[in-house]
């Protein structure tokens, strides 16, 4: 299981699954796979397609893990004070505003403005994976800054999903979900001794009930995972995420990447591609690069002379390039933004994959160059 916890392995599985999905979708078996993806499982209010069970159901586990990591950073990690959080926060906000602005500029007047959130997301697992592959010898502060930035980016993405992709929410069901979440949080603080297993079973049932209430209320179901992760007591949450992480890295995220990338490549000339395609393709790698670099530079003035915590301009550009790897959350936002247009959604998926691929190549080159320079300047291993 330890190899599946590796950031390198997680990134490799994601990339491989997405590439396989895109490849198979454009072979003779593609139509059959799409039929499977659209086939419905369940009945009544839980009558969902296979694709929706993956994106609405399994992906909630991933967001639960993200929420636990976010809470850890906010309570005891690199975001547990305003002074620590302000620099990556400014970079994260700029890294959302600039890509969104570029996308809106490139799609102005086309009726596709709802896709602006797609290029604003950073895939933390993939970015850290690239850093792990190419970044031997880098100072730990660079990884810490990237982690803080990506966690805040995830927080912004969660807010965007909750606010902009919610339609006519059922307030009664949301209230009931909030009660279930509160009880879940209370029970998590009682997980010890002989009551551990009975309470654990009850918490699983509450988690499933919360998921259904949030899904049926009109709010995207992954928000249930976020809420449960934020209220769960830190120690048991850490144990649960340790158990879930290999499943998330090895099955859930690759399965989602495969399903999301299962799109036929449009047989059209580049000039006939949707403006949304070009908006995402440019805004994701370029917008993130500009936004995070600019925000990181502005945020550096908040360091109050702490030179040890400063990151060079080259380092900021490198982190910004890593931030352009959108992948998982960008693919999810693409599905949500263009749910009513299969053609635009397919082109948006291709744009996310291509834009992320550009960011992977550029960031891999920059990380390698920065690591080589750091090893020359500091021959001994860097310490935190």
Residue, then its C-alpha position, 0 to 999 in steps of 0.5 A: x500500500x505504501x507505493x500507492x500513497x506515493x505522490x509520484x505513483x498517484x500522479x502517474x496513475x492519474x495521467x495513465x488513466x486519463x490517457x487510456x480513457x481518451x485513447x479508448x474513447x477514440x477506438x472501436x470500443x469507445x461507443x460501448x464504453x460510453x454506453x456503460x458510462x451512461x448506463x443507470x444503476x439504482x432506483x428511485x432517487x438514487x437512479x444515477x448513471x455510472x458516470x454520476x456514481x463516480x463523479x458524485x459518489x466516489x469523488x466525495x471520498x476524495x473531497x473528504x480527504x481534501x477537507x481533512x488536509x485543509x483542516x489540519x493545515x488551518x489548525x496546526x499546519x502552514x495556515x494556522x495563523x494570518x501571518x503564515x497564510x497571507x502569502x499563499x492566500x494572495x497567490x491563490x486568489x490571484x491564481x483564480x482571478x487571472x485565469x478566470x479573467x482570461x477565460x472570460x475575455x476569450x469567450x466574451x459574447x459566446x454564451x459560454x461564460x459559465x465555464x470560467x471556474x474550469x481553469x481556476x483549479x490546481x490538482x494538488x496530487x498531480x502538482x506534488x507528484x511532479x515536484x517529487x519526480x523532478x525536485x530532488x534537492x529543492x528546499x522544503x519551503x518550496x514544497x510547503x508553499x506549494x502545499x499551502x497554495x494548493x490547499x487554499x486553491x482547493x478551498x476556493x474550488x469548494x466554495x465555487x462548486x457550492x455557490x455556482x453549481x447549486x440549483x434551487x437547493x432544498x433548504x429542508x434537506x440541507x438543514x437535515x444534512x447539517x444536523x447529520x454532519x453535526x452528529x457525525x462530528x460529535x460521535x467522532x469525538x467519542x471514538x474510543x474504547x469498546x464503543x469504537x466499532x458501534x460508533x464507527x458503523x453509525x458514523x458510516x451510516x450518517x455519512x451515507x445519509x448526509x451524502x444522499x441529503x446533500x445530493x437530493x437537495x440540489x447541492x453537488x454531493x462532493x460538498x457532503x465529503x467536505x463537510x464531514x471532513x471538516x467536522x471530524x475530530x482530527x485524530x480519528x480523521x487522520x486514521x480514516x484518511x490513512x486508510x482511504x488514501x490508497x483507495x483514493x489514489x489507486x482507484x477513485x481518482x484514476x477511475x474518475x480521470x478515466x471516466x472524465x477523459x472518455x470523450x471522442x476527439x472532435x473531427x473538426x478543424x482547429x478554427x471550428x473548436x468552441x471558444x470554451x476550448x481555447x479559453x480553457x487551453x490558454x487560461x489554465x497554464x498561462x493564467x495560473x502562471x501569471x496569476x500565481x507569480x504576480x500574487x506570490x510576488x505581491x504577497x512576498x512583501x508580507x514576510x516582514x524581513x524573514x529572509x529564510x521564508x522567502x521564495x525567489x522569483x524563479x521559485x515563484x514561477x516554478x510553483x505557478x507553473x505547477x499550479x497550472x496542472x488543473x486535472x481532477x477538479x478542473x475536469x469536475x468543474x467542466x462536467x458541472x459547467x457544461x452539463x447541458x452541452x455534450x459537445x462543449x463538455x467534450x471539448x472542455x475535457x480535451x482542453x483541460x487535458x491539453x492545458x494540464x499537459x502543457x503545465x506538466x511539461x513546463x513545470x517539469x522543466x522548471x522544477x528540474x532546472x531549479x533543483x539543479x541550481x539549488x544542488x550546485x549552490x547547496x551541495x548538502x541536502x536541504x533541510x526544512 
